[in-house]
Each structure stands twice: as structure tokens, then as C-alpha cells.
Amino acid sequence: MAQGRLERRLGLSDAVVIGLGSMIGAGVFAAFAPAARAAGSGLLLGLALAAAVAYCNATSSARLAARYPASGGTYVYGRERLGDFWGYLAGWGFVVGKTASCAAMALTVGSYLWPEHAHAVAVAAVVALTAVNYAGMHKTVWLTRGIVAVVVAVLAAVVVACLTSGAADPARLSLTPDTTVGGILQAAGLLFFAFAGYARIATLGEEVRDPARVIPRAVPLALGLTLVVYAGVAVAALAMLGGDGLGRASAPLTEAVRAAGLPALAPVVGVGAAVAATGSLLALILGVSRTTLAMARDRHLPHALAAIHPRFKVPHRAELVIGAIVAILAATADLRGAIGFSSFGVLVYYAIANASAWTLTRAEGRPPLLIPAAGLAGCLVLAFALPFSSVIAGVVVLAAGAAAYALRRALAGRR
């Protein structure tokens, strides 16, 4: 098959939809509980802090994507602006961490749709979505539009049900004496993961029409819309359950609508969660395959994965390999509780993006220096404010990638 360039098919609305499909995913149904355990009702401050850091990262990524409109996202930016190693480290953390996230999302789909056969459903979901991505970007965007519409409708129903219920209490939004700065920072780190999908727009830079104009508009627009949705859901859930109740909830939004006196809405929320997890999985496979493509072009991964399908104009070998790996993981292991390092890896990924944006000149479209500086500092603070086990797992994964890079360079030097 031919190796070449991907086809530029995505306009502004397509790019925004991809971003929304990546961010308004399964995280909104699950992320608020661990954030509330860390910060109580202070999770609203954590959400605001996560959004502020995400805005800095989004701005830096958008300016870099306009300058380097190629597949790979921060892998490309780090390589071009900071050197080969930093680009590689960003790409390594993204591919390894997000591959585990793919398996976790697949198992989430299975758990909601058919809990007794979650692994089988997860594998079927991976196969189906890999086939959709393989068939071309047009099919992917079409399916993403439908997923976003369903999930937003379900979330709107949850917000209305909670805020119009007589059981809702605005006093539950107030900070409690046990709220700490450390808890708010940890909540921000956990909630940041839910915002990270805007990177998918930058990762698809090679498939966006007029990227210098479209990407800088699409990224903040998708991020702003997502923040509005998340803030509404967080306020509604806190008003119904309070910080303690939300922290104890195994299915926060389902318990919120039951507390609002609408138990009939609970199955609808479950379907919405399954659809959201499907959307997250679709976008994750998309992003991982494009970063794999970029790393394969530079031979950090097998060069055969750099092939572009002559008809569908997608990195078909990368998509098939990633799909196969995710299907195997989903069939054999439950990674839902073991991917804490993914949040750490995402924050390191964006730290490298902000450091790359710092090196841009004004002529190259550099944002005000305060933005990459605040983004870099925010990413590092939130990364190391995560639970200790997540930090250790993230450091181990990045260290393994660095060791592999050093070994490859040493072998290349001998040859």
C-alpha cells in the first residue's frame, strides 16, 4: 500500500464535533465521583482550575497545530521545537497511556450494555469502531455527530431533572471546612483528564482543511462548549447529592436522577453512559492511530505502520494494529482501575506542548508568553498532585519509554 499524506477533509464544524466527541465522553459520567472524594464541593473550583489549565494547553496546541499541520500532535511539536527525544517522550506516553484507556473505555461500554459478558461486548465494540475508522474520516465524523447529540440530550435531561427537583439544595454547593487546597488540586488533576480530548483536533492536523484558520478556532470553541456542559452537570449533581454523597456514588448521574425522584430516567442515563463511552473509544482509537502513524514515519515504531490506504486515505495499518492490541487487552484484562498513569501521561504530554509553544516567535504565531508558562506550570503541578500510585505508574511508563529510546539510539550508533 502507498505511503503518503492523509486527505484534508475536515472543516470547522467537523473539527469541533471531533473535539466534543472526545471530551463529552464517559468521563462526565464517572469523573465527578473521585473528584468529589478528593475535594467535596470544592470540585467546582477543581473544575475551574482544570478548565484554566486546559485553556492554556488548548491555545498552545492550536498555535502549534496551525504551524505544523501534520498528524501526531505534541509528538510533532516536541520534535520540531525541543528535539527528537522530547517529541518521542510525548508520543510514547500518549500511545501507551491511551491504548490502555481504549481498553478501559471498551470495557465500560460492555459493563453498561451487558455486564455479564462485558469482555465480549468490549471486543465487539473495538472491532466495530476500528472498522468505522478504517472506512474513512467521513464515516467517523458522521457517527461522532450522532453520539454527541445523544449524550448531550441525556445530560440535558439529567440537569433539568436535578435542578427542577424539590430535593435540590443550593447550600450543598458551598465549601465545607474539610476542603483543602491539596484536595482541590487533586480534583483538578482528575477532572483535567476529561478535557484532554481537544488534542484530537490537533492530532488530526493533517486532515483539516485550512488548518491555520480552522484549528485555532475549533479548539477553544470545543473546549468552551464542553466546559458549559460539565459545569451544568457538576452543579446539578452537587445540588442533589452534596460533596459527600457524590464522592460515595458508584454511578453518580444515575443516583442523582433517582434522588431527584425520577428513577425511570436511570436506564436512560445508563444508555447515555454507554454511548458516551463508545464516543470516547472512537476518538481514542482515532488519536492513537495518528500518533502511531507519525512515530512510524520517523521509525520510532515499525515503518510499515506509516502506510496510507490509497482509497480511504487513512493510516489503515496503524488502525488495524491498534485495534488488535486494544481488542486483546479488552478480552483478557480489566484495565479500568489500572490506568491512573494515563492522567499523568496526558499532563506530561501537554507540558511538552506548552514548552514547545514557548519557543515560537511572534511571526510564527506565538501566544502571549503567560499562556504557555501558566500551562506548563499548571500541568506539572496537577500531574504531581494526582494520587501517589498514579504518579509512580506514570513515571515508570515514561522511564521505560526513555530507556527504549536510549537503547534504539545506541544500537543505531553501533550500526
N, C-alpha and C positions, 0 to 999 in steps of 0.2 A: 504494500500500500504506500501511497505517496506521503512524504513528509513535507509539510509546507506551513501555510498560515491558516488560521481559522477565519471564518467569514464574518464580516461585520453586519449583524442582523438586528441588533438591539437598539431601539430608540429610547427616549426619556421615560415614557410610561412603562416600557418593558423593564428597564433597569430598576425603576422604583418598585415594581412588582416583585422582581427577584430579591431586592433588599427586604421588602416587607415579608415575603415568604420565608426568608432566612431568619428574621428577627421575631416575628409574631408566630412562634412555634411552640413546641412542647414546654419550653422554659416558663412561659407565662402560667401554665397550669401547675407547675411544680416548684419554681424557684422561690416563690414568696415564703413557703414554709421554712426552709433552712435560714433564709434571711431574717425572718421574724424570730426564730430561735436565737439568732445572734444579737439582734438589736431591738426586739419587741416592736413597738410602734415607731421606733427610730428607723425602721426600714424605709420610711418615706424620705428621710434625709439620705439614707444609703442609696436609694433610687436616684435622687437628685445628683448625688456625687458621682454615681456610676454614669449617669447621662452626661455630666460635665466632662468627665474623662473621655467618654465615647465621642463627644463632640470634637474635642481636640484631636483625637485619633482619626475621626472621620475627615476632618479638614485636612490634616496632614496626608492621609491616604488619598484623598481626592486630588490634591495638588500633584502628588507623585504619580498617580494614575494618568492624569492628563499629560504629564511629561513623558511617562513610559507606558503607553497603552498596549501592554503585552500581557499574556497570561502569566500568572504566578504571584501577583500581588507583592507583598513585602519581600518575598524571595528575590524578585527582580530589583526592587528598590534598594534593599540592603546590599546586593551585589554591585549595583551601579554606583551607589553613593558612598558606601562604607568599606567595600571589599568583599571578595568571594566568600570568606568564612562567615561573615555576619548574614549575608543572604542565605547561605546554606543553613545556618542555625535556625533562622526564621522558618525556612521551608521544611526543615526536619521536624521541628516542633509542631508545625501545622499539620503535616501529613500524618505523623504518628498519633498525635493527640486527636485529630478529627476523625481518623479511621476508627479509633475506639469509640468516639462519640457517635459515629454512624451505627455501629453495632448496638450501642445503648438506645439510640432512637428507634432502631428496628425492633428491639425487644419491648420498648414502650408501646409501639403500635400493637404488637402481639398481645401484650398484657391487657390492653383495653378492649381489643376486639374478641379475643378468645383465650382467656387466661390459662386454661388447661393445656393449650397447645401453643404457648407463646413463641417457642423457638421455631416451630414450623411456620407460623404466620410471619415471623420476622424474616425468615429466609425468603418466603414468597414475596414479601414487600420489597426486599432488596433486589430480587430478580426483576420484578415488575418495573421498579423505578430506574434501574440500570437500563432496561430496555427503552424506557421513555427518553432518557438522556441520550442513548445511542442513536435514537431516531432523529435527533436534531434539536437545535435550540427552540425552534418554533413550537414543537410539541411540549417542551419543558415549560416555556412561558405560559402556554395555554392551560396546562394543568395547574401551574402555580397560581394563576388568576382565580381559578375555581377554589383552590384550597384557601387562599387568603379571604375570599368572600365568605366561605362557610365559617371560618374561625372568627372573623370579625363579627359576624352575625351572632354567633354563640356568646362571645364575650360581651357584646352589647346587651344581650338578654340577661346575662349574669349581673351586669352593672345596674340595669334598670330594676331587676328583681330585688337586689340588695338595698339600693338607695331609696326605693319606694316602700320598703317594708317598715312596719311599725317597730320591729325589733332592732333596727339600725340605731346606733348611738354615736353621735359625733364625738362624744367625750373619749371614746376608745382611740381616737386619733392622737390624743395628747401624749407627750413623752412621759414615761414613768421614771421614778427615782433610780431604778436599776439600769437604765440605759447608759451605756458607756461609749466613749469615743472609739475604743477598740472594737466594740460590737458593731458600731455604725460602719467602720472601715471594712470589717469582715463581711457585713451585709452588702456593702457596695461591691466588694470583690466577687461575691456570689452572683449578684444581680447583673454585673457587667457582662458575664457570660451570655446573658440573654440578649444583649445589644450587639454582640460581636458579628452578627450576620451581615452588617453593612459592608464588611470586607469582600463579600461575594461579588459586589458590583465592581470593585477594583480588580479582583482576581479575574474577572471576565473582560478586562480591558481590551483584549484583542478582538472581542466580538461585539463591541459597542460602536455604533455609528457616531462619527464626530466626537470622539472621546474627550477632547479638550473642552468642549462645551457641555456635553451630556453628563459626564461623571461628576464634576463639581456641583452640578445641580441635583443630580439624583441622590447622592449620598446624604446630604443634610435633609433633603425632603423625606426620604425613607426613615431616617433617624427621628425626625420631628414627629412624624405620624405615629411611629412606634411608641415614643415617649408618651404621647397623649393617651394611647390605648393602655399602656402599662400603668400610668398614673391613675386612670379611672378605675381599673381593676383593683389596684392596691388600696385605694381609698374605700371602695365598696367592700372588699374582703375584711379590711381592718374594722370598718364600721359595724360589720356583722359579728366578727369573731374576736376582735381585740388582738393585741400582740401575742398574748399567751395562747389563746385558742388557735390562732393562725399557725403559731410555731408547733403546736401539737398535731395539727391536721395532716393526715396521710394523703388526702385528696382535697386540697384547700378550697377550690371553687365549688366542688360538689357539696362539701359541708356547708359552705356559705349559702348556697341556694336552699339547702334543707333548713338551715337556721332561719332563713327568710320566710319559711312556710310554704315553699314550693318544691316539695320532694319530686313531683312529676318532671321537673326540669333537670334533675340529676342525671338521668340517662342521656339527655341531650348534651350535657356538659361532657359526659364520657365520650360520646361520639366526636365532639369538638376536639377533645384532647387527642384522640386517635388520628383525626385529620391533621391536627397541628403537628403531631409527631411525624406524620407522613411528609408534610411540607418541609420540616426541618431536615429529614433524611434526604429528600430530593435535592435540597440546596447544598447539603454537606457533600454528597457524592459529586455534585457538580464542581464545588470548590476544590475538593481534594484531587480530583482528576486533572484540573487545570494546573494546580501547583505541581503535581506529578509530571505533567507534560513539560513544564518549564525546567524542572530539575533534570528530566531525561534529556532535554536538548543540550544541557551542559554536561551530560554524562555523570551527574551525581547519582542518577538511577539508570537502569539499563536503557540504552539509547533507542531500542526498539519501541519503547513506550511513547516516543515522540511522534509516532505516525498519526497523520490526519486522514480521516476517511474521505475518499475522493467525492462521494455523493453527499453525505450528511454533514461534512465539514466539522466533525467533532474528533477529539482525541480518543478514538474508539478503543485502542489497545489499553490505554491508561484507564478508561472507564471500565472495561471488562475485568482488568486485573484488580482494581479497587473493589468492584462489585463482588468478585470472587472471594477476596480476603474478608470483606465485611460479612458476606454470607456464611463463611466458615466460622468466624468469630460469633456471629449471632446464633449459629446452630450448636456451638459447643461450650459457650461461656456466657455468664451473666455479668456484663461489664457496667451495669447501671450504678453500682456502688463503688466502682473502682476507677473512675475517670476524673477524679479530682484534679489530677495533673493537667487536664485539658484546660481548665480555667487559668492555671499558672502559665501554661504554654501560650495561650492566647494573649495574655498580658505581656509576656516577653516579646511575642510577635509584634505587638503594637508599639512596645518600647523601641524596637529596632526601626519601625516605620517612622516614629517621631524623630529619632536620631537622624534618620535619612533626610527627613524634611528640613531639619535644621541646616543641612549643608546646601540647600537650594539657594540660589541667588534671587534677587528681586526680578531679574529678567527671566528667570526660569519659573516664576510664579510662586515664590516662597510666601507662605502665610506670615502674619506678624510673629516675631520670634517667641512671644509669650505663649502662643498656641502649642508649638512642638515642645517647648520647655515644660509647660504645665502638663502636657500629655505624657511626656517621658517620666516626669516625677510621679504623676498620678498612677501610671501603670506599675512602676516599681513598688510604690507604697502599697497599692492594692494587692499586688502579687504576693508580697511577704506578709500581708495581713490575713491571707487565707489560712484555713486550718493547717496545723503543722504537717499532718500526713500528706496533704495536697502539695505543700511546698517541697517536701522531701521527694515525693514521686516525680514532681516536675523537674527538680534539679537532677535526679538520676536519669530521666529520659534525655534531657539536654546534654548531660555529660556523656551518655552513650553515643549520641549523635556526634559530639565533638571528637570522641575517640575514633569513631568510624571515619570521620573526615581526615584526621591526622594520619590514620593508617593508610587511607587511599593516597594521600599526598606522598607518604613515604614510599609506597610501592611504585607510584608513578615516577618518583625521583630515581629509584634504582633502575627502572626500565630506560 
